[in-house]
């Protein structure tokens, strides 16, 4: 559970003091307000254009006064969604038991006002101070022309999303002390990316581990599978111990690597067992893209495509896979990345290592290759699209049978293919071993989960995939990122084009020893430039 909120003792005085035009000083002491009731009485002139600084100050002052007083109905009328605002603000006092509210605005930037909140949580004889920061934006009402708070749940607390609520009481599940494979305690303070994942583990396994719930102020998610997020603990519960498959050293390396690149995600797995070693995200929205993302994987998909071509007998690593400048399939012309020289004599290993798109497109209409061929290889050989039971919520990949131009696009990881770093790390693990081992983060015996099963790959296919991935890591498009790693290594780069996006998403997957990892950096450009260093850092840490 997440507990990254600093708490300080506050009193019951509400004050607004901000420098700048339109802001004066306003005080609410012992529930006595100034500034009149809710707007709407009497005729008003309908104004247009952005709210002035004076209007921003006046609206903020009145909204804060009503909120601090606990008058949700009055406060809601200073927003552009009174019905929803009233419900959440009512719950703030009645369900979350937050009183003695003090709201202090900071200096406005345009029509956006940052502010701090200090309050007291009181429940069944237990009280604690609670403090946090948030912000609001004032907009012009479309129908009335009035200056109103642009309503969003995050105004009330920054961790609230649509349909989430705040509550104080006995926790929904006992706390969990998650530990890694070596017994090291895992918490959000040391591993920020694990916050949402730890919430899910608590919700799913808390009652199975013999713990007892405490009394907490928490965010109750609209999505019950996401668990709850603890904001403040009034009375501690007894935590049950949960052993995970994660590795603290790998997790630290993953966290450090994604911290350097916004909108990046990485996953590492152990090919010999399928156990997840690390999961990390660096995203402003806290979405777990590493496990739940749905993105085109670009040329990292060529691992699956190459396996399909080999298994179908279309070609082999040392067989022909010419790399022309362009290739056309059903009126759709596909090009290579800029700077890639054509090579009509290229083998599959050549084209794989140089990430030649046209080579794979040219082979899409060979005998035996159908609209469903890639789908069947992805599902039966690599376990993609099956119902994975990892222990937390995941998206397990989509490689649909695609007629028309998308058959060729799918071969190079565009079209309708959608994967995430967990899926691609598993693909690399299967390519290494030939055995699909469904990824897990908690031992399935804990809750009798039935893991997904797939046929896997023939030994000869595995040998050729490893040869091609090793060449890519040593002298191909992945060589720069993998240059500092020794031992048995392999890699594949990917750059996934996104409509309307200036730079492609950067993908990279690789292995070293008994660790396979995959990463994506959205808008990162070439796979080896952005996602490559993330994967290399995780591989260097080992398990």
C-alpha positions in Angstrom: 0.0 0.0 0.0 1.2 3.5 -0.8 1.9 5.8 2.1 3.9 8.6 0.5 1.9 11.4 2.2 3.6 13.7 4.7 1.4 14.5 7.6 1.6 17.6 9.9 -0.6 18.8 12.7 -3.0 21.5 11.7 -5.7 23.6 13.3 -9.2 24.6 12.3 -8.4 27.9 10.7 -9.0 28.4 7.0 -6.9 31.1 5.3 -6.4 32.2 1.7 -3.5 34.5 1.1 -2.0 34.9 -2.3 -0.1 37.7 -4.0 -1.1 39.0 -7.4 -4.1 40.7 -9.0 -7.5 39.5 -7.9 -6.4 37.9 -4.7 -6.8 39.4 -1.3 -7.1 37.6 2.1 -9.9 35.5 3.3 -10.4 33.7 6.6 -12.8 31.2 8.0 -12.7 30.7 11.7 -14.9 28.3 13.5 -17.2 27.9 10.5 -18.1 31.6 10.0 -17.9 32.5 6.4 -17.9 35.7 4.4 -18.8 36.1 0.7 -22.5 35.2 0.5 -24.2 32.1 -0.7 -24.0 30.1 -3.9 -24.2 32.1 -7.2 -27.2 32.2 -9.4 -29.4 34.7 -7.6 -30.5 37.6 -9.8 -29.7 38.4 -13.4 -26.1 38.0 -14.5 -24.2 39.3 -17.6 -23.0 36.4 -19.7 -19.3 36.9 -20.1 -16.9 35.3 -22.6 -13.2 34.7 -22.9 -10.9 33.2 -20.2 -11.6 34.2 -16.6 -9.8 37.2 -15.4 -7.4 37.0 -12.5 -10.0 38.7 -10.3 -12.6 36.1 -11.3 -10.1 33.3 -10.6 -9.4 34.7 -7.2 -13.0 35.2 -6.3 -14.2 31.8 -7.5 -11.3 30.0 -5.7 -12.0 32.0 -2.5 -15.7 31.1 -2.4 -15.1 27.4 -3.4 -12.5 27.0 -0.7 -14.8 28.7 1.9 -17.6 26.3 1.3 -15.4 23.3 1.1 -13.6 24.2 4.4 -17.0 24.7 6.1 -18.1 21.3 5.0 -20.9 22.6 2.8 -20.6 20.3 -0.2 -23.8 21.6 -1.9 -22.6 25.2 -1.8 -19.1 24.3 -2.9 -20.4 22.3 -5.8 -22.2 25.3 -7.3 -18.8 26.9 -7.8 -17.8 24.1 -10.2 -18.9 23.2 -13.7 -20.2 19.7 -12.6 -22.2 20.4 -9.5 -23.8 16.9 -9.2 -20.5 14.9 -9.2 -18.6 17.5 -7.2 -21.3 17.5 -4.5 -21.2 13.7 -4.1 -17.4 13.6 -3.8 -17.2 16.6 -1.4 -20.0 15.1 0.7 -18.0 11.9 0.9 -14.9 13.9 1.9 -16.6 14.8 5.2 -19.0 11.9 5.8 -17.1 8.9 4.4 -13.5 10.0 4.8 -14.2 11.8 8.1 -12.0 14.7 7.2 -12.7 17.8 9.3 -10.9 21.0 10.4 -10.0 21.6 6.8 -7.5 24.4 6.0 -6.9 25.3 2.3 -4.1 27.6 1.3 -3.7 28.6 -2.3 -0.3 29.3 -3.9 0.4 31.7 -6.7 -1.8 31.2 -9.7 -0.3 30.5 -13.1 -2.9 31.8 -15.5 -6.2 30.2 -14.4 -4.6 27.3 -12.5 -4.2 27.6 -8.8 -2.0 25.2 -6.7 -3.0 24.8 -3.1 -2.2 22.9 0.0 -4.7 21.1 2.2 -4.4 20.4 6.0 -7.1 18.5 7.7 -7.8 16.1 10.6 -9.0 12.5 10.1 -11.2 11.3 13.0 -12.7 7.8 13.3 -14.0 5.9 16.3 -11.9 7.8 18.8 -8.7 7.9 16.7 -7.5 11.1 15.1 -4.5 12.1 12.9 -3.5 15.2 10.9 -3.5 14.8 7.2 -1.8 17.1 4.6 -1.3 17.1 0.9 -1.1 19.4 -2.2 -3.4 19.7 -5.2 -4.5 22.2 -7.8 -7.6 23.5 -9.6 -8.3 25.4 -12.8 -10.9 28.0 -13.2 -12.8 28.1 -16.6 -15.6 30.0 -18.1 -19.0 28.2 -17.8 -20.3 27.4 -21.3 -23.9 28.3 -20.7 -23.7 30.9 -17.9 -20.4 32.6 -18.7 -19.6 32.4 -15.0 -16.1 31.6 -13.7 -16.2 28.1 -12.3 -13.8 25.4 -11.0 -13.2 22.9 -13.8 -14.3 19.8 -11.9 -12.0 16.8 -11.7 -11.8 14.3 -8.7 -8.1 15.2 -8.5 -9.1 18.6 -7.1 -10.1 16.9 -3.9 -7.1 14.7 -3.8 -4.4 14.2 -6.5 -4.7 10.4 -6.4 -8.4 10.4 -7.1 -9.4 9.3 -10.6 -12.9 9.2 -12.2 -15.4 7.4 -9.9 -12.8 6.8 -7.2 -13.8 7.8 -3.6 -12.1 8.5 -0.3 -13.1 6.5 2.8 -11.9 6.0 6.3 -12.5 2.8 8.3 -11.4 -0.7 8.5 -9.1 -1.5 5.6 -10.6 -3.5 2.7 -7.9 -6.1 3.2 -5.2 -6.9 5.7 -1.8 -5.3 4.9 0.8 -7.4 3.1 4.5 -7.4 3.6 5.8 -8.3 0.1 9.3 -9.7 -0.1 11.5 -10.6 -3.1 12.8 -14.0 -4.0 15.7 -13.5 -1.5 13.5 -12.3 1.4 14.2 -8.6 1.0 11.1 -6.4 1.9 9.7 -4.6 -1.1 7.9 -1.2 -0.5 7.0 1.8 -2.5 9.5 4.1 -0.8 12.4 2.1 -2.3 10.6 0.9 -5.4 8.1 3.6 -6.5 6.9 1.7 -9.6 5.7 -1.1 -7.4 3.0 1.0 -5.7 0.0 0.0 -7.9 1.2 -3.6 -8.1 1.5 -3.8 -4.3 -2.0 -2.5 -4.0 -3.2 -5.3 -6.2 -1.3 -7.9 -4.3 -2.8 -6.8 -1.0 -6.4 -6.8 -2.5 -5.9 -10.3 -3.9 -3.8 -12.1 -1.3 -4.2 -10.1 2.0 -6.9 -12.3 3.5 -5.1 -15.5 2.5 -2.0 -14.7 4.5 -3.3 -14.6 8.1 -3.1 -10.8 8.6 -5.7 -8.5 10.2 -6.9 -5.2 8.7 -6.1 -1.9 10.3 -7.9 1.5 10.2 -7.0 3.7 7.3 -7.9 6.6 5.2 -7.7 5.2 1.7 -8.7 5.7 -2.0 -11.4 3.2 -3.0 -10.8 2.5 -6.6 -13.7 2.3 -9.1 -11.9 -0.7 -10.5 -12.1 -3.2 -7.6 -9.3 -5.3 -9.1 -6.9 -2.3 -8.6 -7.3 -2.6 -4.8 -7.2 0.4 -2.5 -4.5 3.0 -1.9 -3.7 3.8 1.7 -3.2 7.5 2.3 -3.0 7.5 6.1 -2.9 4.7 8.8 -4.8 5.5 12.0 -4.3 2.0 13.5 -1.9 -0.5 12.1 -3.1 -4.0 11.1 -1.1 -7.2 11.2 0.6 -7.8 7.9 0.8 -11.2 6.2 4.1 -12.1 4.5 3.9 -12.6 0.7 6.9 -14.0 -1.2 7.1 -12.8 -4.8 9.3 -13.8 -7.6 10.8 -10.3 -7.9 14.5 -9.6 -7.4 15.3 -6.5 -5.4 18.6 -5.9 -7.3 16.9 -6.2 -10.7 14.0 -4.0 -9.5 16.4 -1.3 -8.4 18.2 -1.4 -11.7 14.8 -1.2 -13.5 13.6 1.7 -11.4 16.8 3.6 -12.0 16.8 3.0 -15.7 13.2 4.1 -16.4 13.7 7.2 -14.1 15.9 8.7 -16.8 13.2 8.4 -19.6 9.7 9.6 -19.3 6.9 7.3 -20.5 9.1 4.2 -20.3 8.4 0.7 -19.0 10.5 -2.4 -18.5 10.0 -6.0 -17.4 12.5 -8.8 -16.7 11.8 -12.5 -16.5 13.8 -15.6 -15.7 13.6 -17.8 -18.9 14.2 -21.1 -16.9 11.2 -20.6 -14.7 9.0 -17.8 -16.2 9.3 -15.9 -12.9 9.0 -12.1 -13.2 12.2 -10.4 -11.8 11.4 -6.7 -12.2 8.5 -4.4 -13.3 9.1 -0.7 -13.6 7.3 2.3 -15.1 8.0 6.0 -15.4 4.7 7.6 -16.2 2.8 10.7 -14.9 -0.5 8.8 -15.0 0.8 5.8 -12.9 -0.6 3.4 -15.6 1.1 0.0 -15.4 2.1 0.0 -19.1 4.7 -2.7 -18.4 2.0 -5.3 -17.7 -1.2 -3.8 -19.0 0.0 -1.8 -22.1 -1.3 -2.3 -25.6 1.1 -1.0 -28.1 2.5 -2.0 -31.5 5.9 -3.6 -30.7 7.7 -2.7 -34.0 10.5 -4.8 -35.2 10.8 -6.7 -31.9 7.9 -8.7 -33.4 10.3 -10.1 -35.9 11.4 -12.7 -33.4 7.9 -14.2 -33.7 7.8 -13.6 -37.5 11.2 -15.2 -38.0 10.1 -18.2 -36.0 7.0 -18.6 -38.1 9.0 -18.4 -41.4 11.4 -21.0 -40.1 8.7 -23.3 -38.8 6.7 -23.0 -42.1 9.9 -23.9 -44.1 9.8 -20.6 -45.9 13.4 -19.9 -45.2 16.0 -20.3 -42.4 18.6 -18.2 -40.7 21.1 -18.9 -43.5 18.4 -18.9 -46.2 17.4 -16.1 -48.5 15.6 -13.0 -47.2 16.4 -10.2 -49.7 16.3 -6.7 -48.4 15.1 -4.3 -51.2 14.5 -0.6 -50.6 10.7 -1.0 -50.7 8.2 -3.8 -50.7 4.5 -3.7 -51.7 1.8 -5.9 -50.3 -1.8 -5.4 -51.5 -1.1 -1.8 -52.6 0.6 -0.9 -49.4 4.3 0.1 -49.9 6.6 -0.4 -46.9 10.0 1.1 -46.5 13.0 0.5 -44.3 14.4 2.9 -41.7 16.4 5.8 -43.3 20.0 4.9 -44.0 19.5 1.1 -44.4 21.2 0.1 -47.7 19.4 -2.5 -49.8 20.8 -6.0 -50.0 19.3 -8.4 -52.5 21.6 -11.2 -51.4 20.7 -11.0 -47.7 20.0 -14.0 -45.6 17.3 -14.1 -42.9 20.0 -13.6 -40.3 21.3 -10.5 -42.2 17.9 -9.0 -42.5 17.0 -9.8 -38.9 20.2 -8.2 -37.5 19.8 -5.1 -39.7 16.0 -5.0 -38.9 15.0 -4.9 -42.6 11.3 -4.5 -42.9 11.0 -5.2 -46.6 12.7 -8.7 -46.2 9.8 -9.8 -44.0 7.2 -8.2 -46.2 8.5 -9.9 -49.3 8.1 -13.3 -47.6 4.5 -12.8 -46.5 3.0 -14.3 -49.6 5.1 -17.4 -49.8 3.4 -20.8 -50.0 2.0 -21.9 -46.7 1.8 -18.4 -45.2 -1.8 -17.3 -44.5 -3.6 -14.5 -42.7 -3.6 -16.7 -39.6 0.0 -18.0 -39.7 1.5 -15.3 -37.5 -1.4 -15.6 -35.1 -0.9 -19.4 -34.8 2.8 -19.0 -34.2 2.3 -16.3 -31.6 -0.3 -18.4 -29.7 1.1 -21.9 -30.0 4.8 -21.2 -30.1 5.0 -18.2 -27.7 1.8 -18.3 -25.6 0.6 -14.9 -26.7 -3.2 -14.2 -26.5 -3.8 -16.9 -23.9 -5.4 -16.1 -20.5 -2.2 -15.6 -18.4 -2.6 -16.0 -14.6 0.4 -14.0 -13.4 -0.9 -13.1 -9.9 -1.7 -9.5 -10.8 -3.7 -7.9 -13.6 -2.0 -8.2 -17.0 -2.8 -7.9 -20.7 -1.5 -10.9 -22.5 -0.9 -9.8 -26.1 -3.0 -9.6 -29.2 -1.8 -10.9 -32.6 -5.1 -11.2 -34.6 -5.4 -13.0 -38.0 -5.4 -10.0 -40.3 -6.4 -10.0 -44.0 -5.3 -7.3 -46.4 -2.4 -4.9 -45.9 -2.3 -5.7 -42.1 -0.9 -9.2 -42.8 2.3 -7.6 -43.9 2.2 -4.9 -41.2 1.7 -7.4 -38.5 4.9 -9.2 -39.6 7.0 -6.1 -38.7 5.1 -5.4 -35.4 2.7 -2.7 -36.8 -0.8 -3.3 -38.1 -3.1 -4.9 -35.5 -0.4 -6.4 -33.2 -0.5 -5.1 -29.6 2.0 -6.1 -26.9 3.6 -4.8 -23.8 7.0 -5.3 -22.2 5.8 -8.4 -20.2 4.7 -10.0 -23.4 7.9 -9.2 -25.2 10.1 -10.3 -22.3 8.3 -13.6 -22.4 8.7 -13.9 -26.2 12.5 -13.5 -25.7 12.5 -16.1 -22.9 10.7 -18.6 -25.1 13.1 -17.9 -28.0 16.0 -18.6 -25.7 14.7 -21.9 -24.3 12.0 -23.1 -26.7 9.6 -23.6 -23.8 6.8 -21.2 -23.1 6.7 -20.7 -19.3 3.8 -18.4 -18.5 5.1 -15.5 -16.5 4.2 -15.4 -12.8 4.9 -12.9 -10.0 3.4 -15.0 -7.1 3.6 -18.8 -6.8 0.5 -20.3 -8.3 0.1 -22.7 -5.5 -1.0 -19.9 -3.2 -4.3 -19.6 -5.0 -4.4 -22.7 -7.2 -4.0 -20.7 -10.4 -3.9 -22.7 -13.6 -1.2 -21.4 -15.8 -1.5 -21.0 -19.6 0.1 -23.7 -21.7 1.6 -23.6 -25.2 3.4 -26.0 -27.5 6.7 -24.0 -27.6 9.3 -24.1 -30.4 11.3 -26.8 -32.1 15.0 -27.1 -31.0 16.2 -26.1 -34.5 14.1 -22.9 -34.5 15.5 -22.0 -31.1 19.0 -22.5 -32.3 18.5 -20.2 -35.2 16.7 -17.5 -33.2 19.5 -17.4 -30.6 22.0 -17.2 -33.4 20.2 -14.3 -35.0 19.6 -12.5 -31.7 23.2 -12.9 -30.7 24.3 -11.4 -34.0 22.0 -8.5 -33.5 23.5 -7.9 -30.0 27.1 -8.2 -31.2 27.1 -6.5 -34.6 23.6 -5.5 -35.5 21.2 -2.8 -34.5 21.4 -3.7 -30.8 25.2 -3.7 -30.6 25.6 -0.2 -29.1 23.2 -0.8 -26.3 24.5 -4.3 -25.5 28.2 -3.4 -25.9 29.0 -3.4 -22.1 27.6 -6.9 -21.5 29.5 -10.2 -21.5 28.4 -13.8 -21.6 25.6 -15.3 -23.6 23.7 -12.3 -25.0 21.0 -11.6 -27.6 18.8 -8.7 -28.6 16.2 -7.3 -31.1 15.4 -3.6 -31.6 12.1 -2.1 -32.7 10.8 1.3 -33.7 7.0 1.4 -33.8 5.4 4.2 -35.9 2.3 5.8 -34.4 -0.1 8.0 -36.4 0.2 11.6 -35.5 3.3 11.1 -33.4 6.5 12.8 -34.5 8.9 10.1 -33.2 8.2 6.4 -33.1 8.0 4.4 -29.9 11.3 2.8 -29.0 11.3 -0.9 -28.3 14.1 -3.2 -27.2 14.3 -6.8 -26.0 17.3 -8.8 -25.0 18.7 -11.6 -22.9 21.8 -12.3 -20.9 22.4 -15.6 -19.0 19.1 -16.5 -17.3 17.5 -13.1 -17.6 15.3 -11.8 -20.5 14.0 -8.2 -20.5 12.0 -5.9 -22.7 11.3 -2.2 -22.6 9.4 0.5 -24.4 10.0 4.2 -24.4 7.0 6.0 -25.9 8.2 8.7 -28.5 11.7 7.5 -27.8 12.8 7.0 -31.4 15.0 4.2 -32.5 14.9 1.1 -30.3 18.6 1.0 -29.6 18.8 4.6 -28.6 16.1 4.8 -25.8 14.8 1.4 -24.8 18.1 -0.3 -25.4 20.0 1.3 -22.5 17.0 0.5 -20.2 17.1 -3.2 -21.1 20.9 -3.3 -20.9 20.9 -1.8 -17.4 18.5 -4.5 -16.2 20.4 -7.3 -17.8 23.6 -6.1 -16.2 22.0 -6.3 -12.7 21.1 -10.0 -13.2 18.7 -11.8 -10.9 
